[in-house]
């Protein structure tokens, strides 16, 4: 019974690691696409950057107006934004599955720090 439990924990950690790697890969791919689309804005002069910030402010005001008067359209846009964050959900599931691994790592770190505080340096 203990062997089965240990193998299930190991399998859970491996699955968590795989999900973590896949999620981080797709998350960075999304961030890379975002940076590539924003890089022309960063290359322009100060006036262009301030006009881009002004445009972001107007977009925020438009979002508030849509929230106040058209909930269905607002929720549709919010759903699209949340769908774009699916890799983050995969990363969180991977971290949850690897909680035993992280707990052991922090326990070992805490034990080492405690031995250094007591003056035991090896």
C-alpha positions as CSV (number, residue, x, y, z in Angstrom):
1,X,0.0,0.0,0.0
2,X,2.8,2.4,0.9
3,X,4.6,1.5,-2.4
4,X,1.5,2.3,-4.4
5,X,1.0,5.6,-2.6
6,X,4.7,6.5,-3.2
7,X,4.4,5.6,-6.9
8,X,1.2,7.7,-7.3
9,X,3.0,10.7,-5.7
10,X,5.9,10.3,-8.1
11,X,3.5,10.0,-11.1
12,X,1.6,13.1,-9.8
13,X,4.9,15.0,-9.6
14,X,5.9,14.0,-13.1
15,X,2.6,15.0,-14.5
16,X,2.8,18.3,-12.7
17,X,6.3,18.9,-14.1
18,X,5.1,18.1,-17.6
19,X,2.1,20.5,-17.2
20,X,4.4,23.2,-15.8
21,X,6.8,23.0,-18.7
22,X,4.0,23.0,-21.3
23,X,2.2,25.9,-19.6
24,X,5.4,28.0,-19.3
25,X,6.3,27.3,-23.0
26,X,2.9,28.5,-24.2
27,X,2.8,31.4,-21.8
28,X,6.1,32.7,-23.0
29,X,5.0,32.2,-26.6
30,X,2.0,34.4,-25.9
31,X,4.2,37.0,-24.2
32,X,6.6,36.9,-27.1
33,X,3.8,37.6,-29.5
34,X,2.6,40.5,-27.4
35,X,6.1,42.0,-27.2
36,X,6.5,41.6,-30.9
37,X,3.3,43.5,-31.5
38,X,4.3,46.3,-29.0
39,X,7.9,46.7,-30.2
40,X,7.0,49.2,-33.0
41,X,5.3,51.4,-30.4
42,X,8.4,51.4,-28.2
43,X,10.7,52.4,-31.1
44,X,8.8,55.7,-31.8
45,X,9.4,59.1,-30.3
46,X,8.0,60.4,-27.0
47,X,4.9,61.9,-28.6
48,X,3.9,58.6,-30.1
49,X,4.3,56.8,-26.8
50,X,2.2,59.5,-25.0
51,X,-0.5,59.2,-27.7
52,X,-0.4,55.4,-27.2
53,X,-0.9,55.9,-23.5
54,X,-3.8,58.3,-24.3
55,X,-5.3,55.7,-26.5
56,X,-5.1,53.1,-23.7
57,X,-6.9,55.6,-21.4
58,X,-9.6,56.0,-23.9
59,X,-9.9,52.2,-24.3
60,X,-10.3,52.0,-20.5
61,X,-13.0,54.5,-20.5
62,X,-14.7,52.6,-23.3
63,X,-14.5,49.4,-21.2
64,X,-16.2,51.2,-18.3
65,X,-18.9,52.5,-20.6
66,X,-19.5,49.1,-22.0
67,X,-19.7,47.6,-18.5
68,X,-22.2,50.2,-17.5
69,X,-24.5,49.9,-20.5
70,X,-23.9,46.6,-22.3
71,X,-23.1,43.8,-19.9
72,X,-23.4,41.0,-22.6
73,X,-20.7,42.7,-24.8
74,X,-18.5,43.4,-21.8
75,X,-18.7,39.8,-20.6
76,X,-17.9,38.5,-24.1
77,X,-14.8,40.6,-24.3
78,X,-13.8,39.6,-20.7
79,X,-14.2,35.9,-21.7
80,X,-11.9,36.4,-24.7
81,X,-9.3,37.9,-22.5
82,X,-9.5,35.1,-19.9
83,X,-9.3,32.5,-22.7
84,X,-6.0,34.0,-23.7
85,X,-4.6,33.2,-20.2
86,X,-5.2,29.4,-20.5
87,X,-1.4,28.7,-20.2
88,X,-1.4,30.3,-16.8
89,X,-4.1,27.9,-15.7
90,X,-2.0,24.9,-16.9
91,X,1.0,26.3,-15.0
92,X,-1.1,26.6,-11.8
93,X,-2.4,23.0,-12.1
94,X,1.2,21.8,-12.6
95,X,2.4,23.6,-9.5
96,X,-0.5,22.2,-7.5
97,X,0.4,18.7,-8.7
98,X,4.0,19.3,-7.7
99,X,3.2,20.5,-4.2
100,X,4.9,17.5,-2.5
101,X,8.1,18.1,-4.5
102,X,8.1,21.8,-3.5
103,X,7.4,21.0,0.1
104,X,10.4,18.7,0.3
105,X,12.6,21.3,-1.4
106,X,11.6,24.0,1.1
107,X,12.0,21.6,4.0
108,X,15.6,20.8,2.9
109,X,16.3,24.5,2.5
110,X,14.8,25.4,5.9
111,X,16.9,22.6,7.5
112,X,20.1,24.0,5.9
113,X,19.3,27.6,6.9
114,X,18.6,26.4,10.5
115,X,22.0,24.6,10.6
116,X,23.8,27.7,9.4
117,X,22.1,29.8,12.0
118,X,23.3,27.5,14.7
119,X,26.9,27.8,13.5
120,X,27.2,24.3,12.0
121,X,29.0,25.0,8.7
122,X,30.0,22.1,6.6
